[in-house]
Amino acid sequence: MEARIGTTHPETTPRAPADPLAPLRHRWRDVTAGSGFDATAEPYRTRLATLGRRAAGYRDAMAPAGASLWPDLAFPSLGATPARLRTMARAYALPGTGLTGDASLAAAVAGGVDHYRRRVYAAGADQVGNWWYWQIGTPRNLLDAALLIGPHLTERQSGALREAVDHFLPECRLDDYGGTSTGANRVDLCVVTLLRAILGSDPAKAALAVSALSPVFPYVSEGDGFYRDGSFVQHTTIPYQGTYGATLLSGLATLFAVLRGSPWEVTDPNRQVVLDSVERTFAPVVHDGFCMDLVSGRAIGRQPYGDHRRGRAIASAILLLGETASAAERSRWQGMVKGWALRDTHRPMLDAAEDDDLGFHARLAAILGDDAVPAAEEPAGHRLLAMSARAVHRGPGWCAGLSMASHRVGHYEHGNGENLRGWHTGSGMLYWWAGGHGDQYSDSFWTTVDPYRLPGTTVSTRRLADGAGEAWGDTCPPGRWVGGATDGVYATAGQHLNGFESTLDAFKSWFFLDDAVVCLGAGITAEDGVPVETIVDNRRTDAVLTVDDGKGWAHLEGHGGYVLPCGTRLRTLREERAGGRDPVTRSYVTLWLDHGVDPVSAGYVYLLLPGASLADTRARAADPGWARVLANTARQQGVRVPSLGITAVNFWNDGAAGDLAASAPCAVLVREGGDGTATLTVSDPRRDLDELTVTWNRPVTEVLRGHPLLAGATTGAGLTLTFGRLAGRGGGSNTVTVRLGQDLFREGDTGGGSRPRR
């Protein structure tokens, strides 16, 4: 029988080649749009219905004209327009929205994407404004929408969109790891490249997206990326776990999940650095579910409770990352996130997750409802992130975070009109949270606080312009001695402070203990013609403040106490402060020390007692020998706390303080145990020592455990330790354990020194 023209026998009909990336299209939808929940159960039923109504509203309001898709969004609307199209596409792809699989909605998305591509995001068009929108934000949303509606985007429309993406994000953008193609930005660029590959069924481009991730993984010693001590830096000089870091972690978790089991699975052995960062880099700066502002750069004042939002973003990324981690890692991380969620009572994580991400909500709800997943407690102890000039300390029932600046870490970051008055956030700002105060810096703090009086800082009151200094964190002072030493439980931290756009020069030290932070300042000198102040605290509260200058203490009801040497005049102020675009008013109690106009070598000593009761504060003030100041000068600052067996000194120069001496600038922390042993922990905060000798005037019989850099040790009536090149340790701590000899000495009455028995 003769075959008809234009037909082919079924057995000889050529089949279209299978799309090797088709499984990734479905995996992308499941991982990013949400899966693992029952669309008919609450809260998913309500949230999905709300999504459907929002999408329907966007569809019905569309009125393509000129360069605009919606009358209320003017050209180029690089953020809102693509985001609305993505919302509509999600309503099409997700179950239970009332628009699931709705062809008219998908057609509206396809038409909107193509209209926007022709009028705004067009191949050959020039970038207008921030590069990020053209290379990351806009293409990600447009490509996401295109993938979610599948065949409703015609091949012509798909090809034109791919051409536009290739114009703004050519493959050569991933050739060099530098500039704006590092860290979180590089991960985002790789995500866009992978979406472009999936849309165009392009295996080579998918391989490029994966291979271009590799420079993100290894530890770095400068610039952007992960550091071995747990620091994470973006924009070269800004500690950034909170926003860029969270974006990086989320992007990598998404890529690992989408690509798992595919020919493009991420197998770079250095990916373990990312897995290790969960506990090394991110967990230290998350407290009861919120991410501390000291690692969030210019984003700190974006919105009230932004720290809690950033904490949820990190928690969401960790749970997703756990799906491609080992069983042991996944188990630990689930317990950690469960603990955060249960303790975050100010913005309950599970409730807020409904608005953030239904997939995250489902994962979180599962572990909260699983009794086999134990909720992890806050880990006690200290984490010193020396390479980013940050420290985090956790004591019983309280937590503190310290923010400093150095020759490699900026005073602050501003940019895109954000954080214009964050000038002094790197001047030794000491954040602290006692029980029940997880919202202390969350509830409109940054829009209402006096920016010249941030807690813990020493500042010149010279008036500054909004956005003073270079943008994007390029505000590094010359000071190199910034860091400290920690044995993981206690710590000494210090900062050679150079005032921001000021002649101020000062030396600040903090000694972190079980229930107190001992704060010292010395060498405070300035010639700005204005007063210099040290802000003991500035709490957002209307609590009762009690001050007893005669006995040297103050107490803020429900917050904690402060102990100062008798005779120190503590200035106080209670005020209502308003701020923000839609002004809000908050109450503040400020405590500060006035060093006068143009001070010369001024100083201070005070104890911060987070969570202390009035009785506890009085008792500590009545025991002046509890913490003994060994030195408080521009050469050394040190304390001894006999009850804890702690002696700690920040040596700004070589010299001696109490029983300790050092041959060069360094930090030293000694802790005597109750078992006849002691540990000596030293560090090189300046990162420039080829050799260091530390002596301790105590009888020592032997070194029980050395350190790879310990070049020599002499024991006997005293201990001498000689260390090799500490400069390559990134300011990290180096601990030696010794056995104490027969104690031929007893404690002196003052100064924490020792004197022979009679």
LUMVEXFI-693487 format. One record per residue (C-alpha): x, y, z; residue number from 1; residue in one letter. Coordinates in steps of 0.5 Angstrom, whole numbers. Each point is the difference from the previous one (the first is absolute). Example, Ala and Ser with C-alpha at 12.3 -4.5 7.8 and 13.67 -1.06 7.14 Angstrom:
2
NODE    c1    c2    c3 num residuo
NODE    25    -9    16   1       A
NODE     2     7    -2   2       S
//
This chain:
758
NODE    c1    c2    c3 num residuo
NODE     0     0     0   1       M
NODE     3     7    -2   2       E
NODE     1     4     6   3       A
NODE    -3     7     0   4       R
NODE     4     6    -1   5       I
NODE     2     3     6   6       G
NODE    -1    -6     5   7       T
NODE     5    -5     2   8       T
NODE    -1    -7     2   9       H
NODE     0     0     8  10       P
NODE     6    -5     1  11       E
NODE     4     5    -4  12       T
NODE    -2     6     3  13       T
NODE     6     4     3  14       P
NODE    -1     2     8  15       R
NODE     2     6     2  16       A
NODE     7    -1     4  17       P
NODE    -2     0     8  18       A
NODE     2     6     4  19       D
NODE     6    -2     4  20       P
NODE    -2     6     5  21       L
NODE    -8    -1     0  22       A
NODE     1    -3     7  23       P
NODE     4     6     3  24       L
NODE    -6     4    -2  25       R
NODE    -5    -4     4  26       H
NODE     5     0     6  27       R
NODE     1     7     0  28       W
NODE    -8     1     0  29       R
NODE     0    -5     6  30       D
NODE     6     3     4  31       V
NODE    -1     7    -1  32       T
NODE    -8     1    -1  33       A
NODE    -1    -5     6  34       G
NODE    -2    -7     1  35       S
NODE    -1    -5     5  36       G
NODE    -6     3     3  37       F
NODE    -8    -2     0  38       D
NODE    -3     6    -4  39       A
NODE    -7    -2     3  40       T
NODE     3     1     7  41       A
NODE     1     6     4  42       E
NODE     4     5     0  43       P
NODE     1    -2    -8  44       Y
NODE    -7     0    -2  45       R
NODE    -1     7     2  46       T
NODE     7     3    -2  47       R
NODE    -1    -4    -7  48       L
NODE    -6     3    -1  49       A
NODE     3     7     2  50       T
NODE     5    -1    -5  51       L
NODE    -5    -1    -5  52       G
NODE    -4     6     1  53       R
NODE     6     4     0  54       R
NODE     2    -3    -7  55       A
NODE    -7     1    -3  56       A
NODE     0     7     3  57       G
NODE     7     1    -4  58       Y
NODE    -3    -3    -6  59       R
NODE    -7     4     0  60       D
NODE     4     7     1  61       A
NODE     5    -2    -6  62       M
NODE     0     6    -5  63       A
NODE     6    -1    -5  64       P
NODE     2     7    -2  65       A
NODE     6     3    -2  66       G
NODE     6    -3     4  67       A
NODE    -5    -1     6  68       S
NODE    -4    -6     1  69       L
NODE    -4     3     6  70       W
NODE    -2     7     1  71       P
NODE     2     1     7  72       D
NODE     7    -3    -2  73       L
NODE     4     5    -4  74       A
NODE     6    -1    -5  75       F
NODE     5    -4     1  76       P
NODE    -3    -4     7  77       S
NODE     5    -5     0  78       L
NODE    -2    -2     6  79       G
NODE    -7     0     1  80       A
NODE    -2    -2    -7  81       T
NODE     4    -7    -1  82       P
NODE    -2    -1     7  83       A
NODE    -8     0    -1  84       R
NODE     1    -4    -6  85       L
NODE     4    -5     4  86       R
NODE    -6     0     5  87       T
NODE    -5    -1    -5  88       M
NODE     4    -6    -3  89       A
NODE     0    -3     7  90       R
NODE    -7     0     1  91       A
NODE     0    -4    -7  92       Y
NODE     4    -5     2  93       A
NODE    -1    -1     7  94       L
NODE    -7    -4     3  95       P
NODE    -5     3     3  96       G
NODE     0     7    -2  97       T
NODE    -6     0    -4  98       G
NODE     4     1    -6  99       L
NODE     4    -6    -1 100       T
NODE     1    -2    -7 101       G
NODE    -4     6    -2 102       D
NODE     2     1    -8 103       A
NODE    -3     7     0 104       S
NODE     5     2     6 105       L
NODE     6    -4    -3 106       A
NODE    -2     4    -7 107       A
NODE     0     7     4 108       A
NODE     7    -2     3 109       V
NODE     3    -2    -6 110       A
NODE    -3     7    -4 111       G
NODE     3     4     6 112       G
NODE     7    -3     0 113       V
NODE     0     1    -7 114       D
NODE    -2     7     0 115       H
NODE     5     2     6 116       Y
NODE     5    -4    -4 117       R
NODE    -2     4    -7 118       R
NODE    -1     7     4 119       R
NODE     5     0     6 120       V
NODE     5    -6     0 121       Y
NODE     2    -1    -7 122       A
NODE     6    -2    -3 123       A
NODE     4     6    -2 124       G
NODE    -3     4     5 125       A
NODE     4     4     5 126       D
NODE     0    -1     8 127       Q
NODE    -3     5     4 128       V
NODE     2     1     7 129       G
NODE     2    -6     4 130       N
NODE     4    -5    -4 131       W
NODE    -3    -6     5 132       W
NODE    -7     1    -3 133       Y
NODE     2    -1    -7 134       W
NODE     4    -6     1 135       Q
NODE    -3    -3     6 136       I
NODE    -7     2     3 137       G
NODE    -3     1    -6 138       T
NODE     2    -6    -4 139       P
NODE    -1    -4     5 140       R
NODE    -7     2     1 141       N
NODE    -2    -1    -7 142       L
NODE     4    -6    -1 143       L
NODE    -4    -3     6 144       D
NODE    -6     2    -3 145       A
NODE     1    -3    -7 146       A
NODE     2    -7     3 147       L
NODE    -6     0     5 148       L
NODE    -5     1    -6 149       I
NODE     4    -5    -5 150       G
NODE    -3     0    -7 151       P
NODE    -4     6     1 152       H
NODE     6     4    -2 153       L
NODE     1    -1    -7 154       T
NODE     7    -2    -3 155       E
NODE     0     7    -3 156       R
NODE    -1     3     6 157       Q
NODE     4    -5     4 158       S
NODE     6     1    -5 159       G
NODE    -1     8     0 160       A
NODE     1     0     8 161       L
NODE     6    -5     0 162       R
NODE     3     5    -5 163       E
NODE    -2     6     5 164       A
NODE     3    -4     6 165       V
NODE     7    -1    -4 166       D
NODE     0     7    -2 167       H
NODE     0     2     7 168       F
NODE     4    -6     3 169       L
NODE     5    -2    -5 170       P
NODE     4    -7     1 171       E
NODE     6     4     1 172       C
NODE    -3     4     6 173       R
NODE     2    -7     4 174       L
NODE     7     0    -3 175       D
NODE     3     4     6 176       D
NODE    -1    -1     7 177       Y
NODE     0     8     2 178       G
NODE    -4     6     1 179       G
NODE    -7    -1     0 180       T
NODE     1    -7    -2 181       S
NODE     2    -3     7 182       T
NODE    -4    -3     6 183       G
NODE    -7     0     0 184       A
NODE     0     4    -7 185       N
NODE     3    -6    -3 186       R
NODE    -5    -5     3 187       V
NODE    -5     5    -3 188       D
NODE     3     0    -7 189       L
NODE     1    -7     0 190       C
NODE    -8    -1     2 191       V
NODE    -2     4    -6 192       V
NODE     5    -3    -4 193       T
NODE    -3    -7     2 194       L
NODE    -7     2    -1 195       L
NODE     2     3    -7 196       R
NODE     3    -7    -2 197       A
NODE    -6    -3     2 198       I
NODE    -5     4    -4 199       L
NODE     4    -1    -6 200       G
NODE     2    -7     1 201       S
NODE     7     1     0 202       D
NODE     5    -5     4 203       P
NODE     6     4    -2 204       A
NODE    -3     6     4 205       K
NODE    -2    -4     6 206       A
NODE     7    -3     0 207       A
NODE     3     7     0 208       L
NODE    -5     2     6 209       A
NODE     3    -5     4 210       V
NODE     7     1    -1 211       S
NODE    -1     7     1 212       A
NODE    -2    -1     7 213       L
NODE     7    -3     2 214       S
NODE     4     6     2 215       P
NODE    -6     2     5 216       V
NODE     2    -7     4 217       F
NODE     7     1     2 218       P
NODE     2     4     7 219       Y
NODE     3     7    -2 220       V
NODE     5     4     4 221       S
NODE    -2     6    -3 222       E
NODE    -6     4    -3 223       G
NODE    -7    -4    -1 224       D
NODE    -1    -7     2 225       G
NODE     0    -5     6 226       F
NODE     6     1     5 227       Y
NODE     2    -6     4 228       R
NODE    -1     3     7 229       D
NODE    -8     1    -3 230       G
NODE     0     7    -2 231       S
NODE    -3     1    -7 232       F
NODE     1     7    -4 233       V
NODE    -3     3    -6 234       Q
NODE     1     7    -3 235       H
NODE     8    -2     2 236       T
NODE    -1     3     7 237       T
NODE    -7    -1     3 238       I
NODE    -2    -6     4 239       P
NODE    -6    -2    -3 240       Y
NODE    -3    -7     2 241       Q
NODE    -7     3     1 242       G
NODE    -2     2    -7 243       T
NODE     6    -1    -5 244       Y
NODE     2    -7     4 245       G
NODE    -8    -2     1 246       A
NODE    -1     1    -8 247       T
NODE     7    -4    -1 248       L
NODE    -2    -5     4 249       L
NODE    -8    -1    -3 250       S
NODE     3     1    -7 251       G
NODE     5    -6     1 252       L
NODE    -5    -4     4 253       A
NODE    -5     1    -6 254       T
NODE     5    -2    -5 255       L
NODE     2    -6     4 256       F
NODE    -7    -3     1 257       A
NODE    -2     2    -8 258       V
NODE     6    -4    -3 259       L
NODE     1    -6     5 260       R
NODE     0    -6    -4 261       G
NODE     1     3    -6 262       S
NODE     6     1    -5 263       P
NODE     1     7     3 264       W
NODE     0    -2     7 265       E
NODE     5     4     4 266       V
NODE     5    -4     2 267       T
NODE     6     5     1 268       D
NODE     3    -3     6 269       P
NODE     1     7     3 270       N
NODE    -8     0     1 271       R
NODE     2    -3     7 272       Q
NODE     2     7     2 273       V
NODE    -7     3    -2 274       V
NODE    -3    -6     5 275       L
NODE     5     2     5 276       D
NODE    -2     7     0 277       S
NODE    -7    -2     3 278       V
NODE     3    -1     7 279       E
NODE     7     4    -1 280       R
NODE    -3     6    -4 281       T
NODE    -7     1     1 282       F
NODE    -2    -3     7 283       A
NODE     4     4     4 284       P
NODE    -4     7    -2 285       V
NODE    -7    -3     0 286       V
NODE    -3     1     7 287       H
NODE    -7    -3     2 288       D
NODE    -2     0    -8 289       G
NODE     3     7    -2 290       F
NODE     6     2    -3 291       C
NODE     4     5     4 292       M
NODE     1     7    -4 293       D
NODE     7     0     1 294       L
NODE     1    -4    -6 295       V
NODE    -5     3    -5 296       S
NODE     3     6    -3 297       G
NODE    -4     6    -2 298       R
NODE    -7    -5     0 299       A
NODE     0     1     8 300       I
NODE    -6     6    -1 301       G
NODE    -4    -3    -6 302       R
NODE    -6    -2     4 303       Q
NODE    -2    -1     8 304       P
NODE     2    -7     2 305       Y
NODE     4    -1    -6 306       G
NODE     5    -4     4 307       D
NODE    -5    -5     1 308       H
NODE    -2     0    -7 309       R
NODE     8    -1    -2 310       R
NODE     0    -6     6 311       G
NODE    -6    -3    -4 312       R
NODE     4     0    -6 313       A
NODE     6    -3     3 314       I
NODE    -4    -6     3 315       A
NODE    -4    -1    -7 316       S
NODE     6    -1    -3 317       A
NODE     3    -5     5 318       I
NODE    -6    -4     0 319       L
NODE     0     0    -8 320       L
NODE     8    -2     0 321       L
NODE    -1    -5     5 322       G
NODE    -4    -4    -5 323       E
NODE     7    -1    -4 324       T
NODE     4    -1     6 325       A
NODE     2    -6     4 326       S
NODE    -5    -3     5 327       A
NODE     5     3     6 328       A
NODE     0     7    -2 329       E
NODE    -7     0    -2 330       R
NODE    -2    -3     7 331       S
NODE     4     6     3 332       R
NODE    -3     5    -4 333       W
NODE    -7    -2     1 334       Q
NODE     1     0     7 335       G
NODE     3     7     0 336       M
NODE    -5     3    -4 337       V
NODE    -5    -3     4 338       K
NODE     3     4     6 339       G
NODE     0     6    -3 340       W
NODE    -7     0    -2 341       A
NODE    -3    -2     7 342       L
NODE     4     6     3 343       R
NODE    -2     5    -5 344       D
NODE    -6     2     4 345       T
NODE     0     8    -3 346       H
NODE    -1    -3    -7 347       R
NODE    -2    -7     0 348       P
NODE     4    -3    -6 349       M
NODE    -5    -5    -2 350       L
NODE    -6     5     0 351       D
NODE     5     5    -4 352       A
NODE     2    -6    -5 353       A
NODE    -7     0    -3 354       E
NODE     1     7    -3 355       D
NODE     8    -2    -2 356       D
NODE     0    -7    -3 357       D
NODE    -5    -5     0 358       L
NODE     5    -5    -1 359       G
NODE     4     2     6 360       F
NODE    -7     0     4 361       H
NODE    -1    -7    -2 362       A
NODE     7    -2     2 363       R
NODE     0     4     7 364       L
NODE    -7    -3     2 365       A
NODE     3    -7    -1 366       A
NODE     6     1     4 367       I
NODE    -4     4     6 368       L
NODE    -5    -6     0 369       G
NODE     5    -5     0 370       D
NODE     1    -2     7 371       D
NODE     6    -4    -2 372       A
NODE     4     6    -2 373       V
NODE     2     3     6 374       P
NODE     1     8     0 375       A
NODE     7     2     1 376       A
NODE     1     5     6 377       E
NODE     4     7    -1 378       E
NODE     8    -2     0 379       P
NODE     3     3     5 380       A
NODE     7     3    -1 381       G
NODE     4     5    -4 382       H
NODE     1     0    -8 383       R
NODE     5     5    -2 384       L
NODE     0     2    -7 385       L
NODE     6     4    -1 386       A
NODE     1     0    -7 387       M
NODE    -7     4     0 388       S
NODE     1     4     6 389       A
NODE    -6    -3     4 390       R
NODE    -1    -4     6 391       A
NODE    -6    -4     3 392       V
NODE     0    -2     7 393       H
NODE    -6    -4     4 394       R
NODE     0    -1     7 395       G
NODE    -6    -3     4 396       P
NODE    -6     3    -2 397       G
NODE     3     6    -4 398       W
NODE     4     1    -7 399       C
NODE     4     6    -2 400       A
NODE     3     2    -7 401       G
NODE     6     5    -1 402       L
NODE     1     4    -6 403       S
NODE     7     3    -2 404       M
NODE     3     3    -6 405       A
NODE     8    -1    -2 406       S
NODE     4     1    -6 407       H
NODE    -4    -5    -3 408       R
NODE    -7     1     2 409       V
NODE    -4     6    -1 410       G
NODE    -3     4     5 411       H
NODE    -6    -1    -3 412       Y
NODE    -4     0    -7 413       E
NODE    -5     4    -3 414       H
NODE    -2     0    -7 415       G
NODE    -6     0    -5 416       N
NODE    -3     5     6 417       G
NODE     0    -5     5 418       E
NODE     4     1     7 419       N
NODE     2     7    -1 420       L
NODE     1     1     8 421       R
NODE     4    -6     1 422       G
NODE     6     3     1 423       W
NODE     2    -2     7 424       H
NODE    -2    -8     0 425       T
NODE     7    -2    -1 426       G
NODE     2     4     6 427       S
NODE     0    -5     5 428       G
NODE    -8    -1     0 429       M
NODE    -2    -5     5 430       L
NODE    -7    -3    -1 431       Y
NODE    -3    -5     6 432       W
NODE    -6    -3     1 433       W
NODE    -2    -3     7 434       A
NODE    -6    -5     0 435       G
NODE    -7     3    -3 436       G
NODE     4     6    -4 437       H
NODE     1    -3    -6 438       G
NODE    -4     6    -4 439       D
NODE     5     5     3 440       Q
NODE     3     2    -6 441       Y
NODE    -6    -3    -5 442       S
NODE    -5     5     2 443       D
NODE     1     6    -4 444       S
NODE     7     1     4 445       F
NODE     4     3    -6 446       W
NODE    -5     5    -2 447       T
NODE    -1     3     7 448       T
NODE     7    -1     4 449       V
NODE     5     6     0 450       D
NODE     5    -2    -5 451       P
NODE     5     3     4 452       Y
NODE    -1    -4     6 453       R
NODE     0    -7    -2 454       L
NODE     1    -5     6 455       P
NODE     7    -2     2 456       G
NODE     3     6    -5 457       T
NODE     5     5     2 458       T
NODE    -1     6    -5 459       V
NODE     2     7    -2 460       S
NODE    -7     4     0 461       T
NODE     2     4    -6 462       R
NODE    -6     0    -5 463       R
NODE     0    -4    -6 464       L
NODE    -3     0    -7 465       A
NODE    -5    -5    -2 466       D
NODE     4    -5    -4 467       G
NODE     7     3     3 468       A
NODE     6    -4    -3 469       G
NODE     0    -5    -6 470       E
NODE    -6    -4    -2 471       A
NODE     0    -8     0 472       W
NODE     5    -1     6 473       G
NODE     6     4    -2 474       D
NODE     1     3     7 475       T
NODE     5    -4     3 476       C
NODE     4     4     5 477       P
NODE     8    -1     1 478       P
NODE     0    -4     6 479       G
NODE     3    -7     0 480       R
NODE    -1    -3     7 481       W
NODE    -7    -2     0 482       V
NODE    -2    -7     2 483       G
NODE     2    -4     7 484       G
NODE     1    -7     3 485       A
NODE    -5    -5     2 486       T
NODE     0    -7     3 487       D
NODE    -7    -1    -3 488       G
NODE    -3     1     7 489       V
NODE     3     7     2 490       Y
NODE     3     5    -4 491       A
NODE     4     7     0 492       T
NODE    -2     4    -6 493       A
NODE     3     7    -2 494       G
NODE     0     6    -5 495       Q
NODE     5     5    -2 496       H
NODE    -6     5    -1 497       L
NODE     1     6    -6 498       N
NODE    -6     4     1 499       G
NODE    -4     1    -7 500       F
NODE     2     6    -3 501       E
NODE     3     2     6 502       S
NODE     6     1     4 503       T
NODE    -2    -4     5 504       L
NODE     5    -6     2 505       D
NODE    -1    -5     6 506       A
NODE     1    -7     2 507       F
NODE    -6    -4     2 508       K
NODE     0    -7     3 509       S
NODE    -6    -5     2 510       W
NODE     1    -6     5 511       F
NODE    -6    -5    -1 512       F
NODE    -1    -4     6 513       L
NODE    -6    -4     3 514       D
NODE    -5     5     2 515       D
NODE     4     7    -2 516       A
NODE     4     4    -5 517       V
NODE     5     4     3 518       V
NODE     1     6    -4 519       C
NODE     7     4     0 520       L
NODE     2     6    -4 521       G
NODE     6     4     0 522       A
NODE     4     5    -4 523       G
NODE    -6     4    -2 524       I
NODE     2     6    -4 525       T
NODE    -3     4    -5 526       A
NODE     1     7    -3 527       E
NODE    -7     2    -3 528       D
NODE    -2     5     4 529       G
NODE    -6    -4     3 530       V
NODE    -1    -5     5 531       P
NODE     2    -7     0 532       V
NODE    -5    -5     3 533       E
NODE     0    -7     2 534       T
NODE    -7    -3     0 535       I
NODE    -1    -5     5 536       V
NODE    -7    -2    -3 537       D
NODE    -6     2    -3 538       N
NODE    -6    -4     1 539       R
NODE    -6     0    -4 540       R
NODE    -5     0     6 541       T
NODE    -4     4     5 542       D
NODE     3    -4     6 543       A
NODE     1     3     7 544       V
NODE     8     2     0 545       L
NODE     3     0     7 546       T
NODE     7     3     1 547       V
NODE     4     1     6 548       D
NODE     6     4    -1 549       D
NODE     3     0     7 550       G
NODE     0    -8    -1 551       K
NODE     2     0    -7 552       G
NODE    -6    -4    -3 553       W
NODE    -6     1    -4 554       A
NODE    -6    -5    -2 555       H
NODE    -5     0    -5 556       L
NODE    -6    -4     2 557       E
NODE    -1    -7    -4 558       G
NODE     7     1    -4 559       H
NODE     6     0     4 560       G
NODE     5     4     4 561       G
NODE     6     4    -1 562       Y
NODE     6     1     5 563       V
NODE     5     6     0 564       L
NODE     5     2     4 565       P
NODE    -2     5     6 566       C
NODE     0     7    -2 567       G
NODE    -1    -1    -7 568       T
NODE    -5     4    -3 569       R
NODE    -5    -4    -4 570       L
NODE    -5     5    -4 571       R
NODE    -7    -2    -1 572       T
NODE    -5     2    -5 573       L
NODE    -8    -3    -1 574       R
NODE    -3     2    -7 575       E
NODE    -5    -1    -5 576       E
NODE     3     0    -7 577       R
NODE    -4     0    -6 578       A
NODE     2    -3    -7 579       G
NODE    -1    -3    -7 580       G
NODE    -4     1    -6 581       R
NODE    -6    -1     4 582       D
NODE     2     3     6 583       P
NODE     0    -4     6 584       V
NODE     2     1     7 585       T
NODE     4    -4     5 586       R
NODE     3     1     7 587       S
NODE     7     0     2 588       Y
NODE     4     0     6 589       V
NODE     7     2    -1 590       T
NODE     6     0     4 591       L
NODE     7     3    -2 592       W
NODE     7     2     3 593       L
NODE     2     7    -2 594       D
NODE     7     1    -2 595       H
NODE     0     7    -1 596       G
NODE     2     5    -6 597       V
NODE     6    -3    -3 598       D
NODE     2    -5     5 599       P
NODE     7    -2     1 600       V
NODE     2    -7     2 601       S
NODE    -7    -1     4 602       A
NODE    -3    -7     2 603       G
NODE    -5    -4     3 604       Y
NODE    -2    -6     3 605       V
NODE    -7    -3     1 606       Y
NODE    -3    -7     1 607       L
NODE    -6    -2    -4 608       L
NODE    -5    -5     3 609       L
NODE    -5    -3    -5 610       P
NODE    -6    -2     4 611       G
NODE     2     2     7 612       A
NODE    -5     1     5 613       S
NODE     1     6     4 614       L
NODE     2    -4     6 615       A
NODE     6    -3    -5 616       D
NODE     2     7    -2 617       T
NODE     1     2     7 618       R
NODE     3    -6     2 619       A
NODE     5     1    -6 620       R
NODE     1     7     2 621       A
NODE     2    -2     7 622       A
NODE     5    -4    -2 623       D
NODE     6     4    -4 624       P
NODE     5    -6     1 625       G
NODE    -5    -4    -5 626       W
NODE     4     3    -6 627       A
NODE     6     3     1 628       R
NODE     3     4    -5 629       V
NODE     7    -1    -2 630       L
NODE     2     5    -5 631       A
NODE    -5     5    -3 632       N
NODE     5     4    -5 633       T
NODE     2     1    -7 634       A
NODE     5    -5     1 635       R
NODE    -4    -5     3 636       Q
NODE    -7    -2     3 637       Q
NODE    -1    -6     4 638       G
NODE    -4    -3     6 639       V
NODE     0    -6     5 640       R
NODE    -6    -3     2 641       V
NODE     2    -5     6 642       P
NODE    -6    -3     1 643       S
NODE     0    -3    -7 644       L
NODE     8    -1    -1 645       G
NODE     0     5    -5 646       I
NODE     6     5    -2 647       T
NODE    -1     4    -7 648       A
NODE     4     5    -3 649       V
NODE     0     4    -7 650       N
NODE     7     2    -1 651       F
NODE     0     6    -5 652       W
NODE     7     0     1 653       N
NODE     5    -4     3 654       D
NODE     1     0     8 655       G
NODE    -3    -3     6 656       A
NODE    -7     0     4 657       A
NODE    -1    -4     6 658       G
NODE     4    -7     0 659       D
NODE     0     0    -8 660       L
NODE     5     3    -5 661       A
NODE     0     0    -7 662       A
NODE     6     2    -5 663       S
NODE    -5     3    -5 664       A
NODE    -7     2    -1 665       P
NODE    -5    -5     1 666       C
NODE    -6    -3     4 667       A
NODE     1    -5     6 668       V
NODE    -5    -4     3 669       L
NODE     2    -4     6 670       V
NODE    -5    -5     4 671       R
NODE     2    -4     6 672       E
NODE    -4    -6     1 673       G
NODE    -2    -3     6 674       G
NODE     4    -7    -2 675       D
NODE     7     3     1 676       G
NODE     0     2    -8 677       T
NODE     0     7    -3 678       A
NODE    -1     2    -7 679       T
NODE     3     6    -4 680       L
NODE    -3     2    -6 681       T
NODE     4     5    -4 682       V
NODE    -2     4    -7 683       S
NODE     3     5    -5 684       D
NODE    -5     5    -1 685       P
NODE     4     4    -5 686       R
NODE     2    -6    -4 687       R
NODE     7     2     0 688       D
NODE     4    -4     5 689       L
NODE     6    -5    -3 690       D
NODE     2    -1     8 691       E
NODE    -4     1     6 692       L
NODE     3    -2     8 693       T
NODE    -5     0     5 694       V
NODE     2    -1     8 695       T
NODE    -5    -1     5 696       W
NODE     3     1     7 697       N
NODE    -3    -7     3 698       R
NODE     3    -6     2 699       P
NODE    -1    -5    -6 700       V
NODE     3    -8     0 701       T
NODE    -2    -2    -7 702       E
NODE    -3     2    -7 703       V
NODE    -6    -5     0 704       L
NODE    -2     2    -7 705       R
NODE     4     5    -5 706       G
NODE    -2     3    -6 707       H
NODE     3    -1    -7 708       P
NODE     3     7     0 709       L
NODE     3    -1     7 710       L
NODE     7     0    -1 711       A
NODE     3     0     7 712       G
NODE    -3     0     7 713       A
NODE     4     1     7 714       T
NODE    -3    -3     6 715       T
NODE     2     1     7 716       G
NODE    -2     6     5 717       A
NODE    -2     3    -6 718       G
NODE    -3    -2    -7 719       L
NODE     3     3    -7 720       T
NODE    -3    -2    -6 721       L
NODE     3     2    -7 722       T
NODE    -5     0    -6 723       F
NODE     2     0    -7 724       G
NODE    -3     3    -6 725       R
NODE    -7     2     3 726       L
NODE    -1     5    -6 727       A
NODE    -3    -5    -4 728       G
NODE    -5    -2     5 729       R
NODE    -5     5    -2 730       G
NODE    -1     3     7 731       G
NODE    -2    -7     2 732       G
NODE     1    -3     7 733       S
NODE     6    -4     2 734       N
NODE    -1    -4     7 735       T
NODE     5    -4     4 736       V
NODE    -1    -4     6 737       T
NODE     4    -1     6 738       V
NODE     1    -3     7 739       R
NODE     1     5     5 740       L
NODE     5    -1     5 741       G
NODE     0     0     8 742       Q
NODE    -3     7     2 743       D
NODE     5     4     3 744       L
NODE    -4     6     0 745       F
NODE    -7     3     2 746       R
NODE    -4     5    -3 747       E
NODE     2     7     2 748       G
NODE    -6     5     2 749       D
NODE     1     5    -6 750       T
NODE     1    -1    -7 751       G
NODE    -1    -7    -1 752       G
NODE     8    -1     1 753       G
NODE     3    -5     4 754       S
NODE     5     1     6 755       R
NODE     4    -5     4 756       P
NODE    -3    -4     6 757       R
NODE     3     3     7 758       R
//
